[in-house]
Amino acid sequence: MPLPLIKYPPSEGGAPAYGLVGDSPRMQGVLRIIGKLSNDTSPVLITGESGTAKELVARAVHRVSPLAAKKLVPVDSATLVGSLMESELFGHMKGAFTGAIDNKLGLVRAAAGGTLFLDEIGELNLETQAKLLRLLQEGEIRPIGATDPIRVDVRVVAATNRNLEEAVRQKHFREDLYYRLKVITIRVPALRDRPTDILPLAWHFIAKHAVHAVHLSEAVEKELTEYAWPGNVRELENTIRQIVVLNSNPLVEPKDLPSNLRNARIVGGGANGHSAGILPLEELERRHIMETVEYAKGDITHAATVLGISKATIRRKLKKYEDQGRGWGDPQGLLPF
């Protein structure tokens, strides 16, 4: 008899609050903050590691706010480079530069009356940061080539996986902008810090992606809860998606798990800090990123899609690994790629 397709949560059913799954104390803390913002339109700064679902938190903040009926315009700041950054955000006038054949509205004005979500805000250059500060302070912008400022009423919600305080100290991020943004701060916990949410999330993603009955064996549930998840919720969703797509057997066994989970077990046991001898989280993340880039045959765009992070983030991390002597040479040689 086929096993039933179990919905999240298995015991209760129904949709998770604000679209966010998690009953752990840390996630409940996040949900409490979101709930308190129902009558507020202050700037919000969402922090947390890559893959912790910061955009879902931003959407929840918008959904409970007085601006819920208006648009939320998401912007991946890491994809905006050079002169494109200012034009994409603030727009330009026809003839402002070579190739400006028409007026461009810009994403800030596209979000007017609603919420502008700036993901990876730590990637903005200092010039663009100054223009964003003016928006927050004065409520106005100046498109490229315009002579007069334009008033824009928009709420700014920003997210970052970087330490902005350290970026301020290193003069890579404006201190005045930092304090303008962090009126309300929401720290989204890493998945390893909320292990009781791993299985509910896994069942949530099974219900989202599976087209046939799926059941996880006890051994697989143990593997999932003991793995460190350096890619956080995004990595867990990608893992579940891979399992349900590639596995036609309704019962998922440890042999059906992706190689990154099996490799983590080979190296030292449970990766969530439950056993001795495990690789540090940073090393697990390094190996996961480099294994994915190798799988993608060096195609950074493909690797970014698989990992669910930006190309700029991958390039930055690969450069750091090379600078540390832990790049493609892999001098430690603990795992093959």
ChimeraX attribute file (.defattr): number of C-alpha atoms within 10 A of each C-alpha:
attribute: neighborCount
match mode: 1-to-1
recipient: residues
	/A:1	3
	/A:2	10
	/A:3	11
	/A:4	11
	/A:5	17
	/A:6	16
	/A:7	19
	/A:8	22
	/A:9	19
	/A:10	13
	/A:11	8
	/A:12	8
	/A:13	11
	/A:14	10
	/A:15	13
	/A:16	13
	/A:17	12
	/A:18	16
	/A:19	11
	/A:20	17
	/A:21	20
	/A:22	22
	/A:23	16
	/A:24	14
	/A:25	13
	/A:26	17
	/A:27	21
	/A:28	15
	/A:29	16
	/A:30	17
	/A:31	21
	/A:32	11
	/A:33	15
	/A:34	20
	/A:35	15
	/A:36	12
	/A:37	19
	/A:38	16
	/A:39	11
	/A:40	14
	/A:41	18
	/A:42	16
	/A:43	19
	/A:44	22
	/A:45	26
	/A:46	23
	/A:47	21
	/A:48	18
	/A:49	19
	/A:50	23
	/A:51	22
	/A:52	22
	/A:53	17
	/A:54	25
	/A:55	18
	/A:56	13
	/A:57	22
	/A:58	25
	/A:59	20
	/A:60	20
	/A:61	25
	/A:62	27
	/A:63	20
	/A:64	18
	/A:65	22
	/A:66	14
	/A:67	20
	/A:68	16
	/A:69	12
	/A:70	15
	/A:71	16
	/A:72	24
	/A:73	18
	/A:74	18
	/A:75	19
	/A:76	15
	/A:77	23
	/A:78	19
	/A:79	16
	/A:80	18
	/A:81	14
	/A:82	11
	/A:83	9
	/A:84	11
	/A:85	18
	/A:86	24
	/A:87	20
	/A:88	18
	/A:89	25
	/A:90	24
	/A:91	24
	/A:92	23
	/A:93	19
	/A:94	16
	/A:95	13
	/A:96	15
	/A:97	11
	/A:98	7
	/A:99	8
	/A:100	15
	/A:101	12
	/A:102	11
	/A:103	15
	/A:104	18
	/A:105	16
	/A:106	16
	/A:107	19
	/A:108	27
	/A:109	23
	/A:110	19
	/A:111	21
	/A:112	18
	/A:113	17
	/A:114	24
	/A:115	29
	/A:116	26
	/A:117	27
	/A:118	24
	/A:119	23
	/A:120	23
	/A:121	22
	/A:122	23
	/A:123	20
	/A:124	23
	/A:125	18
	/A:126	14
	/A:127	11
	/A:128	17
	/A:129	20
	/A:130	15
	/A:131	19
	/A:132	22
	/A:133	19
	/A:134	15
	/A:135	22
	/A:136	19
	/A:137	11
	/A:138	12
	/A:139	16
	/A:140	22
	/A:141	23
	/A:142	19
	/A:143	25
	/A:144	19
	/A:145	15
	/A:146	14
	/A:147	9
	/A:148	10
	/A:149	11
	/A:150	14
	/A:151	14
	/A:152	18
	/A:153	17
	/A:154	23
	/A:155	25
	/A:156	23
	/A:157	28
	/A:158	26
	/A:159	26
	/A:160	20
	/A:161	19
	/A:162	16
	/A:163	12
	/A:164	18
	/A:165	15
	/A:166	11
	/A:167	15
	/A:168	15
	/A:169	11
	/A:170	10
	/A:171	11
	/A:172	16
	/A:173	22
	/A:174	21
	/A:175	14
	/A:176	12
	/A:177	18
	/A:178	18
	/A:179	12
	/A:180	16
	/A:181	20
	/A:182	16
	/A:183	11
	/A:184	15
	/A:185	16
	/A:186	20
	/A:187	18
	/A:188	19
	/A:189	19
	/A:190	22
	/A:191	26
	/A:192	21
	/A:193	15
	/A:194	16
	/A:195	19
	/A:196	15
	/A:197	20
	/A:198	24
	/A:199	20
	/A:200	18
	/A:201	20
	/A:202	25
	/A:203	23
	/A:204	22
	/A:205	20
	/A:206	25
	/A:207	18
	/A:208	14
	/A:209	16
	/A:210	16
	/A:211	11
	/A:212	17
	/A:213	17
	/A:214	23
	/A:215	21
	/A:216	18
	/A:217	14
	/A:218	12
	/A:219	11
	/A:220	18
	/A:221	17
	/A:222	14
	/A:223	21
	/A:224	24
	/A:225	21
	/A:226	22
	/A:227	23
	/A:228	26
	/A:229	26
	/A:230	25
	/A:231	23
	/A:232	20
	/A:233	21
	/A:234	19
	/A:235	19
	/A:236	21
	/A:237	21
	/A:238	15
	/A:239	19
	/A:240	22
	/A:241	18
	/A:242	15
	/A:243	20
	/A:244	22
	/A:245	13
	/A:246	10
	/A:247	15
	/A:248	12
	/A:249	14
	/A:250	17
	/A:251	15
	/A:252	20
	/A:253	17
	/A:254	17
	/A:255	9
	/A:256	16
	/A:257	18
	/A:258	13
	/A:259	12
	/A:260	17
	/A:261	20
	/A:262	16
	/A:263	17
	/A:264	22
	/A:265	16
	/A:266	12
	/A:267	14
	/A:268	13
	/A:269	20
	/A:270	22
	/A:271	27
	/A:272	18
	/A:273	16
	/A:274	11
	/A:275	11
	/A:276	10
	/A:277	12
	/A:278	20
	/A:279	17
	/A:280	12
	/A:281	16
	/A:282	10
	/A:283	14
	/A:284	20
	/A:285	17
	/A:286	19
	/A:287	22
	/A:288	22
	/A:289	21
	/A:290	22
	/A:291	18
	/A:292	21
	/A:293	22
	/A:294	15
	/A:295	14
	/A:296	15
	/A:297	11
	/A:298	12
	/A:299	13
	/A:300	18
	/A:301	15
	/A:302	16
	/A:303	23
	/A:304	20
	/A:305	11
	/A:306	17
	/A:307	20
	/A:308	15
	/A:309	17
	/A:310	20
	/A:311	19
	/A:312	18
	/A:313	16
	/A:314	19
	/A:315	13
	/A:316	11
	/A:317	17
	/A:318	19
	/A:319	14
	/A:320	14
	/A:321	17
	/A:322	13
	/A:323	10
	/A:324	9
	/A:325	13
	/A:326	18
	/A:327	17
	/A:328	12
	/A:329	9
	/A:330	16
	/A:331	9
	/A:332	8
	/A:333	9
	/A:334	11
	/A:335	12
	/A:336	8
	/A:337	14
